[in-house]
C-alpha cells in the first residue's frame, strides 16, 4: 500500500513538472510572439557622412505617446538598422533624418526599393541640410517616380489627429513654409518626406531642443498620424 501511494505521488510530481515546463514554454512562446508582433521603428543607418543617429530619444518618446493615445501595440525602443542589411525587412516602418550628406550605392537603392514595394514605409525628416542629398538619393531608389507635394486634404493629415494646414512647423530653418512630399507605389504612399518642418525634433526629450510643450505635443500628434497612416494604408 505504501509503495502504491509513493508511486501515485511520483506520477503526480512528474505531471506537475511537465505542466510547469509546458506553461513556461508557452509563456516564452507568447513573449517571443509579442516581440515579433509589436510595432517598432527602425532608424535607418546610411552612408555619406550625415548624422543618421542624432536624437535617439525621438522614436522612444513617439512610441510611448502612441502607446498612450492609440490601441497600437508598440515596443518603445531605439533600434537602428543598416540600409545594406536584410534586417530592414523586419521593420514595417523605417525612419531617417540628419543634417548632412546621404549616399546609397546601387545595391542599397535596389534593396530599399524592394522593401518599399513589398509593404514597407519610409519616413524621412530633413533635420536641416539633408534636402539636396535626400532628393538625389531617393531618385536612385525610384528613378521612374517623383516626390509630389501632399495637399492639405490628404488623409494622413486627418487620420487620427487633425492637421488642416498640413505638416506642422516645429523648427524654423530658412523662413520657408513647411512641406510634406510623398512617393506612391500602386496608389500607396511608400515614402513621406517632410521639409522645413522638422517634426521629429519635437519628439526628442524636452531638454534636447527646449521646444515649448505645445510644439512637442503637436509634433508627437503628427508623428502618430504618420504611424497610423502607414499601418492602415
C-alpha positions in Angstrom: 0.0 0.0 0.0 2.8 2.4 0.9 4.6 1.6 -2.4 1.4 2.3 -4.3 1.0 5.7 -2.6 4.6 6.6 -3.4 4.1 5.5 -7.0 1.0 7.7 -7.3 2.8 10.6 -5.7 5.7 10.2 -8.1 3.4 10.3 -11.0 1.7 13.4 -9.6 5.1 15.1 -9.3 6.1 14.2 -12.8 2.7 15.6 -14.1 3.2 18.8 -12.2 6.8 19.1 -13.6 5.6 18.5 -17.2 2.8 21.1 -16.8 5.3 23.6 -15.4 7.6 23.0 -18.4 4.8 23.4 -20.8 3.5 26.5 -19.1 7.0 28.0 -19.1 7.4 27.1 -22.8 4.0 28.7 -23.6 4.9 31.8 -21.7 8.2 32.1 -23.6 6.5 31.5 -26.9 3.9 34.2 -26.1 6.7 36.6 -25.1 8.5 35.8 -28.4 5.3 36.3 -30.3 4.7 39.6 -28.6 8.2 40.8 -29.5 7.6 39.8 -33.1 4.1 41.3 -33.4 4.6 44.6 -31.5 5.4 47.6 -33.6 8.9 49.1 -33.6 10.5 51.8 -35.7 13.8 51.1 -37.4 16.2 54.1 -37.6 17.9 53.9 -41.0 21.6 53.9 -40.9 23.0 55.3 -44.2 26.5 56.1 -45.6 27.7 59.6 -46.7 28.6 61.3 -43.5 25.2 62.6 -42.3 24.4 62.2 -38.6 21.7 59.5 -39.1 22.0 58.7 -35.4 21.0 62.0 -33.8 18.3 62.4 -31.2 17.9 58.7 -30.3 15.2 59.6 -27.8 12.9 60.7 -30.6 11.4 57.3 -31.6 11.2 56.2 -27.9 9.1 59.2 -27.0 6.9 58.9 -30.1 6.2 55.3 -29.5 5.3 56.0 -25.8 2.9 58.7 -27.0 1.3 56.3 -29.5 1.0 53.7 -26.7 -0.9 56.2 -24.5 -3.1 57.6 -27.3 -4.0 54.7 -29.6 -4.6 50.9 -29.4 -1.4 50.2 -31.4 0.8 47.6 -29.7 4.3 49.1 -29.6 7.7 48.5 -28.1 9.1 51.9 -27.3 12.8 51.4 -28.1 15.5 52.9 -30.2 16.8 50.5 -32.8 18.9 51.2 -35.9 19.2 49.1 -39.0 21.8 49.3 -41.7 20.3 50.0 -45.1 22.5 47.3 -46.6 21.2 44.7 -44.3 18.3 42.3 -44.8 17.2 43.3 -41.3 15.3 46.2 -42.8 12.6 43.7 -43.8 12.0 43.1 -40.1 10.6 46.6 -39.7 7.3 47.8 -41.3 8.4 51.4 -40.7 11.8 53.0 -41.3 12.8 56.5 -40.2 15.7 58.5 -41.4 16.9 62.0 -40.5 20.1 64.0 -40.3 21.8 67.3 -41.2 24.3 66.2 -43.8 25.0 64.0 -46.8 23.3 60.7 -47.8 24.7 58.2 -50.2 23.1 55.0 -51.4 25.1 52.6 -53.6 23.3 50.6 -56.3 22.6 47.5 -54.1 21.3 49.7 -51.2 18.9 51.6 -53.6 17.6 48.3 -55.0 17.2 46.8 -51.5 15.3 49.9 -50.3 13.0 49.8 -53.4 12.3 46.1 -52.8 11.4 46.9 -49.2 9.1 49.7 -50.1 7.3 47.9 -53.0 6.6 45.0 -50.7 4.8 46.8 -47.9 7.5 48.8 -46.2 7.2 52.5 -45.4 10.0 55.2 -45.1 9.6 58.5 -43.3 12.4 61.0 -43.9 12.6 64.2 -42.0 15.1 66.9 -43.1 16.8 67.9 -39.8 18.3 70.8 -41.9 21.0 70.2 -44.5 19.9 66.8 -46.0 17.4 68.1 -48.6 19.7 68.1 -51.6 21.2 64.7 -50.9 17.9 63.0 -50.0 16.3 64.2 -53.2 19.3 62.9 -55.2 19.5 59.6 -53.5 15.7 58.8 -53.4 15.9 59.3 -57.2 18.3 56.3 -57.3 15.6 54.3 -55.5 12.8 55.4 -57.7 14.2 56.8 -60.9 10.7 56.5 -62.5 8.9 58.4 -59.8 8.7 61.9 -58.4 8.3 63.4 -55.0 4.9 65.0 -55.1 3.7 67.6 -52.5 0.8 66.3 -50.5 -2.3 68.6 -50.4 -3.7 69.6 -47.0 -6.7 67.4 -47.7 -4.6 64.3 -47.9 -5.8 61.6 -45.5 -2.6 61.4 -43.4 -3.3 64.9 -42.1 -6.7 63.8 -40.7 -6.5 60.1 -39.9 -6.1 60.4 -36.1 -5.4 64.0 -35.2 -6.5 66.8 -37.4 -3.9 69.0 -39.2 -6.0 71.2 -41.6 -2.9 73.1 -42.6 -0.8 70.1 -43.4 2.6 69.3 -41.7 3.2 71.4 -38.6 6.3 73.6 -38.4 8.3 72.5 -35.4 11.6 74.3 -36.1 12.4 77.3 -38.3 15.1 76.7 -40.9 15.1 79.1 -43.8 11.9 81.0 -43.2 10.1 78.8 -45.8 6.7 77.2 -45.4 6.6 73.6 -44.2 6.0 71.0 -46.8 5.3 67.3 -47.0 6.2 65.2 -50.1 5.4 61.7 -51.0 6.2 58.9 -53.4 3.5 56.4 -54.3 3.6 52.8 -55.4 0.4 51.3 -56.8 -1.6 54.1 -55.1 0.0 53.5 -51.7 2.2 56.2 -50.0 5.6 54.4 -49.5 7.8 57.4 -48.8 7.0 60.5 -46.8 9.4 63.4 -46.7 9.0 66.5 -44.6 10.9 69.7 -45.4 11.2 72.9 -43.5 9.1 71.5 -40.7 11.3 69.0 -38.7 8.6 67.4 -36.5 11.0 64.6 -35.4 13.0 67.2 -33.4 9.8 67.7 -31.4 9.8 64.0 -30.4 13.1 64.3 -28.6 13.5 64.7 -24.9 12.4 68.3 -23.8 16.0 69.3 -22.7 17.4 68.5 -26.1 15.9 71.3 -28.2 14.0 73.2 -25.4 10.9 73.4 -27.6 7.7 74.7 -26.0 5.5 71.9 -24.7 2.7 72.7 -27.2 5.2 72.3 -30.0 6.3 69.0 -28.7 2.7 67.8 -28.3 1.9 69.0 -31.9 4.9 67.1 -33.3 4.0 63.9 -31.4 0.4 64.1 -32.6 1.7 64.5 -36.2 4.1 61.5 -35.7 1.1 59.5 -34.5 -0.7 60.3 -37.7 2.2 59.1 -39.8 2.3 55.8 -38.0 -1.4 55.3 -38.1 -1.5 56.1 -41.8 1.5 53.8 -42.6 -0.1 50.9 -40.8 -3.6 51.2 -42.1 -3.0 52.1 -45.7 
